[in-house]
């Protein structure tokens, strides 16, 4: 079920239309509210998974280029990484 949901979200974001922007905005608000960036970066750093951190930055950079609503998450992630 998780994979199905992830695939559907990815598919919707890839459309790069108004619905994708609305979804990105909603996801960004939810993730900011739970401070997901700090949690993810803290976990990655504490477990020494620096390659994963680079992959996350790269992935969010690509998504931020495609869907403007995700740019705040990219900025948060870049800021958290320093």
C-alpha positions in Angstrom: 0.0 0.0 0.0 2.8 2.4 0.8 4.5 1.8 -2.5 1.2 2.3 -4.3 0.6 5.6 -2.5 4.2 6.8 -3.2 3.8 5.8 -6.9 0.5 7.7 -7.2 2.0 10.8 -5.5 5.0 10.7 -7.8 2.7 10.3 -10.8 0.6 13.3 -9.8 3.6 15.5 -9.2 5.1 14.6 -12.5 2.1 16.0 -14.3 3.3 19.5 -13.4 -0.2 21.0 -13.5 -2.3 22.9 -11.1 -3.2 19.7 -9.3 0.5 18.9 -8.9 1.2 22.3 -7.5 -1.7 22.0 -5.0 -0.5 18.6 -3.9 3.1 19.9 -3.5 1.9 22.8 -1.5 -0.1 20.5 0.8 2.8 18.1 1.2 5.1 20.9 2.0 2.9 22.3 4.7 2.5 18.9 6.3 6.2 18.1 6.2 7.1 21.6 7.6 4.5 21.2 10.4 6.2 18.0 11.6 9.7 19.4 11.0 10.4 16.5 8.7 13.6 18.0 7.3 15.3 18.2 10.6 14.2 14.7 11.5 15.5 13.2 8.3 18.8 15.1 8.3 19.4 14.2 11.9 18.7 10.6 11.3 20.9 10.4 8.2 23.8 12.2 9.9 23.6 10.2 13.1 23.7 6.9 11.2 26.5 8.1 8.9 24.5 7.7 5.7 26.0 10.7 3.9 25.4 9.2 0.4 21.7 9.0 1.2 21.8 12.7 2.2 23.3 13.6 -1.2 20.7 11.5 -2.9 17.9 13.3 -1.0 19.3 16.7 -1.9 19.6 15.6 -5.6 16.0 14.2 -5.6 14.5 17.3 -4.0 16.4 19.5 -6.3 14.9 17.7 -9.3 11.4 17.8 -7.8 11.9 21.5 -6.9 12.7 22.2 -10.6 9.6 20.4 -11.7 7.1 21.5 -9.0 7.5 25.0 -7.5 5.5 24.0 -4.4 8.4 21.7 -3.3 11.1 24.4 -3.4 10.6 25.4 0.3 11.4 21.8 1.2 14.6 21.9 -0.8 15.6 25.2 0.8 14.9 23.7 4.3 16.9 20.6 3.4 19.8 22.6 2.0 19.8 24.9 5.1 19.7 21.9 7.5 22.7 20.3 5.7 24.6 23.6 5.8 
